[in-house]
Amino acid sequence: MTSWRKLLHRLDGAYSDHTLRSYRSDFGAFLRWCRRKRRGALPADPATVVAYVDAEGQRLKPSTIKRRLCALRRIHALCGFADPTEDEDVKLAVRRVRRAQPSRPQQAHGITASLRDSLLAVCSDDLIGLRDKVLVSVGFDTLCRRGELVALSVEDFTPTGDGRFTVLVRRAKNDPEGAGRTARLSKTASEILGAWLKETGIQSGALLRPVYGNHVLALYLEPLTVGRVLKKLCDRAGIDLEVVQKVSGHSLRVGAAQQLTLNGFGLPQIMRAGGWRSVNVVARYIENVDLDVWS
């Protein structure tokens, strides 16, 4: 029988690389567990999946269990096997895990306008510092996810004639077909972007690139770099360690949504600005905003 790893190649181009990596990693974890327990993994029967959920649910988060079962479901479908996760006993096992570990989703610390300005102020006066300024300012203005931010190309930016730029975010997590969305940069972010392009001479390709000394590589940044840069700047700005630990590559997106709320914008405008389709997600982002509606 064709191996499940080879069958996954049928999904190439239909799903993001991140999703395919998750499928490989998550099903691999299930496969290793089955080998240790001397159980069949492919096809897996419902009893095996129930045992897996009961055992691993004691140490893994419910969201991880859910993701593992998603991979299990996909691999079985590719192999032409019945989906064991649809069994009622499996669903009940998942419910037990969720009830045993009631928890709210952890949220990245939002980088709002004041913290953004503090980070811009401590960027170094060299190419790395200028690159970091672009990352912070463009990331904030576009409300991009980290993967979307590092995927931006120079060709995605269009001058508007008033010293500013519009941006085409070509592909998003909730936009697998690549219809894209547009965003406008502020005057400040546009000036920083212009300075970066002028200083580096970049005319096409990746906007945000690795920098080594005075050398700018013709490569796209890795998504993980966004969080590392933000943490570095927060540490340099003297931000409390407890806050720094909660900063991630998602902090610009969360903070910009919170700032728009503070600025008086409603859910429709915020969802349009960040390309959200779920009201619940946005509501969770802005729930920590210190908003005094009675002032």
N, C-alpha and C positions, 0 to 999 in steps of 0.2 A: 504494500500500500504506500502511496506517496506520503512523504512525511508532512506533518502539519506545518512545519516551517516553510516548506516549498509551497504549500497551498496558500499560505499567507500572501505570497507574491501576487495572487489574483487581486488583492486589494490595493496594489500599488497604483497610485494616482487617484484612487477613489476616496482614500482617507489620508490624513496628514501623516507625516513621518512620526510625529509624536504619538499619535494614536496607534500606529503599527508597532512602535517600540513598546508601548504599554501592553499590547496584546501579547507580544513575545515574552516580555518579562512576567506578566501576570499568569499566563498559562504555564510558563516554565516553573513558577513557584508551586502551582497546583500539581504539576507533573512530579516534582521532587517530593512533595508531601505524599502523593500516592505510592511512589516507589518505596518510601520509608515505611509506609503502612501496608505494603504489599497489596494494594488495591489497583483495579484497572482504571486508567485515566482517560482512555480514548478508544471506545466510548466509555463514559462514566455513567454509572447508574445513579438514580436519585439517592439511594442509601449512602453511596460514597460521598456525594455532594453534601448531604445533610451532616455526615460525620466530619467532613472538612470544615463546614461552617461552624459547627458546634465547637470544634477544637481550636481553629484559628481565630474564631470570634472572641476568644478569651484574651487574646493579645493584640489583635489588629483592630483598627478603627472600622466602624460600620461602612464608611466610604470606601475603604480598601477592599473589604469583602465584596461590596457591590461591584467594584471595578474588576475584581478577579472573576466574578461570575459573568460579567459582560464578556470578558475574553473567552471564558469557557463556552459561553453560548455561541460566540462567533466561530470558534474553531470547530465546534460540533456541526454547525451549519455548513461550513466549507467542506467538511468530510462527508456530508450527507447523513449524519446521525441525528437521531431525535434529541431535542433540547431537554436535558435533565433538569435545568433550572426552572422549568415551567411546572414541575411537580409541586403539588400542594404542600408536601412535607418540607421541601426546600424553602418555599416561601415562608412557611411558619418558622423555620430555623433562622432565616434572615430577620424576621420580626423579633424573635427572641434576642438576637444580638443587639438590635436597635434599642429595645426596651431596657436591656441590661446596661447599655452605655449611652444614656441620654446626654447629648452634648450639642452645643451650638457650634456651627462652623467657625473655625479660627479665621480671623480677618487681619490682613496686613494693616499696619499703622498707616493711616492716610497722610500723604505729604500735601498739605494745603498750601495756599499762597505764601503765608509767612515763612513756613519751613522751606519751601522751594526757594525763596529769596535768600534765606540763610545758606542754603547749599550752593547757590550760584555765587555767593560772595566769597566762599572759601575755595573755589576752583582755582587751580594753579595757573600761572601766567605762561603756559607753554601749550604745545599741541594737545597733550592729554587733557589739560584743563579746558581747552576750547572744545574738544570733543565731548567732554563731560557736561559742559554747559549746553551743548546741543541736545544731548541725551535728556537732561533734566527739563529744559524748556519745551522742546518739541514733544517729549513724552507727556508732559502735563497738559499742554494745549490740545493735543489730539486724543487724550484719554486712551492711548493705545495699551493693549496688553504687551508684555515684554517681547513676546514672539513677533507681534505685529510691528513693534518699534524697531527692532533690529533688522527686520526685513524691508524697511523702507529704502527705496532707491532715489537717487537725485531726480530721476525722471518722474517721480511721483509728485514733485513740487512744481507749482505754477505761480509765477508772479501775478499779482492782482492789479498792479499799476499804482498802488498807493503805498508802496514800500513793504507790502506784506505778501504772504504766500498762502495758497490753498494746498491741501495735501490730499492725495488719493490713497486711502488705506485699502489696498487691493484685496486682501484676504484676511478673514477673521475666524475665530474659533466657531462662531455661530453662523458663519457664512461660507460653508464648504464649497459652494459653487463659484466663489470669487466674484460676486457682483460688486463688492467694494462699497465704501462710503467716503464722503469727503469731509474735511475739517479745515478750519481756518486758523492760521497762526496769529498770535498777538504781534504787536509792533516789536516788542522786546525779543520774542523768540525769532522773529523774522530777521532782526538785525544780527543776532547771534548766529543764525544759520548762514546769513550772507558772509559774515566774517570767516566762518569755517570753510566755506566753499572758496573764498578768495585766498585764504592763507594756504590751503592745501592744493588748490588747483583742480579739485575733483569736479569733473563735468558729467560723469555718468557712473552707473553702478551703485554700490553700497554707499549709503550716507554715513552711517556709524561704522567706523573701522578700528581694528587694533592699531595702536600707536606704540612704537618702540623708539625712544629718543626722538630724533627728528624724522623718523621714517614712518609713513602711514601706509599700511599694507592694503592691497586691493582685495580685501576679504570682508565679509559681513561679520559683525560681532556675534558671539554666541548669546542666546537668551539669558543664561546664567550671569553674564557680565553685568546686566542691568542692575540686579540686586546687589552685586558686589560693589559697583560704583556708588550706588546710593548709600550703602552702609559705610563705605570709606569716607564719603563727604559728610555724613551725619557725625561720624566719629571725629572728623577734623573740625566740625562746627561746635563740638562740645555738647552734643545732644546726650541726654541721659542714656545710660547703657540699656536700661529696660526698654526704652523706645527703640533704640538701634536694633535690638534683637528682634523686634516685631516689624522692622522695615524689610521689604522684599521687592522683587521686580514688579509687583502689583501695586505698590504704594502710590505711585503717581496717578494711576487710574482711579484708585479709591479716593485719594485726596482731592483730585480735581472734581469728582462727583460731589464730595462733601463741600468743596468751595462753591460750586454752582448753587447748591442748596442755600448756603449762607448768603449768596448774592441775590437770592430771591427767585431763582428759576424753579419751575415745577417739573414734575416727572416727565412729561412729554419732551420738554427741551433737553433735560439731562439724558434721557434715553436716546434722543437723536444725536446728541453730542458724542456719546460713547458707543453708539451702535448696539445698544441693548435691545433685546426683545422680551425679556422677562422683567416685569415690574417687581417681582419678589427679590431678584438679585440686587436691583438698585436700592430698594427699600432697606435691605440688609447693609449695604454700603453706607447709607446716610443715617442709620439709626443712632450712631454715636456722635452726631453733630450736636454741639451745644447751641441749640436754637431756642431763643426766648421769643415765642410768638406774642407774648403779652407786653413786651417792652415798648 
